[in-house]
Amino acid sequence: MSQPYKGQDPIPNGTTGLIYGRVQSGKTNTTIATLALAHENNFRCFIILTSDNTWLGKQTANRFNNLVQGGPVFFDWEAWKKDPDSFAETKVAPYIKDTGVVLVSTKNGHHLDNLLKVLKTAKVRGVPTLIFDDEADNASLNTNESKQSKKGKDDVDDSKIFETIGKIRQEVANHIYIQITATPQSLLLQSLPHPCKPKFCAALPEPGDSYMGGELFFAEKSK
């Protein structure tokens, strides 16, 4: 459970939160700063989920690794894909309660299945964990809800990525799940008890004067 500021209650385990900011306005840097602060406050397991794009996933992993120095050790999905159990025993278990570990995975079904194996073998259930879901409105939601509403949940399974992320959240029971996106509409419109419905939102400040966003290119009368 997270440590509260003075006068505030702690955030309950399993809470879903949201970091919202415009495109290219500093969401990744904010996430990196959040990870660093959480590490200082005794979080030791960090899971970063990126879009199912290998190049973007590697870029994200490198940015975190380069900017968070002297803290947790970093690994991406390539490190555990051949032997998740051995990786968990030799690379995660020895560091998870002391130095801390960052595990970066694309939202690919096979990679997430292997990540779940790593977490089970490393026995991280009681370790304070922060899960960052980058572009959380992309693939992480249950894309079969419309079919389930027509045919029933017994006849239509949850979508693969949504289901596996749910299993990961159950495996690391002592966690907070932070969604990150510039387009949060589908997340905010989930039903109140839905696991993807954020309970709190941190909105980033307006970008600086040199910011070049959608208005520059698509607004009416734009040059």
Secondary structure as GFF3:
##gff-version 3
##sequence-region A 1 223
A	DSSP	beta_strand	15	20	.	.	.	ID=ss1
A	DSSP	alpha_helix	27	40	.	.	.	ID=ss2
A	DSSP	beta_strand	45	50	.	.	.	ID=ss3
A	DSSP	alpha_helix	54	67	.	.	.	ID=ss4
A	DSSP	beta_strand	73	76	.	.	.	ID=ss5
A	DSSP	alpha_helix	77	80	.	.	.	ID=ss6
A	DSSP	alpha_helix	84	87	.	.	.	ID=ss7
A	DSSP	pi_helix	88	92	.	.	.	ID=ss8
A	DSSP	beta_strand	101	106	.	.	.	ID=ss9
A	DSSP	alpha_helix	109	122	.	.	.	ID=ss10
A	DSSP	beta_strand	129	134	.	.	.	ID=ss11
A	DSSP	alpha_helix	145	151	.	.	.	ID=ss12
A	DSSP	alpha_helix	160	171	.	.	.	ID=ss13
A	DSSP	beta_strand	175	181	.	.	.	ID=ss14
A	DSSP	alpha_helix	185	188	.	.	.	ID=ss15
A	DSSP	beta_strand	200	203	.	.	.	ID=ss16
A	DSSP	alpha_helix	214	218	.	.	.	ID=ss17
###
